[in-house]
């Protein structure tokens, strides 16, 4: 599973997400929202969902559009402890 976080600048490349850091943040806080880049495959995000649901977490995923073009979107993932 190779996930990329959402870009903070249109010209930049997305940074890779670290699963261990994500887990640590979720354990520290009760509710965490992550934004993933559109370059992620839907299959990888579903694997992420299976991973966290197997650990007893609630997982919600939405597609967020931020422009008028079809390719101007990102994935919002909300994980609740």
Secondary structure as UniProt FT lines:
FT   STRAND          4..5
FT   TURN            10..11
FT   HELIX           19..28
FT   STRAND          31..36
FT   TURN            38..39
FT   HELIX           42..54
FT   TURN            55..56
FT   STRAND          58..65
FT   TURN            70..71
FT   STRAND          73..80
//
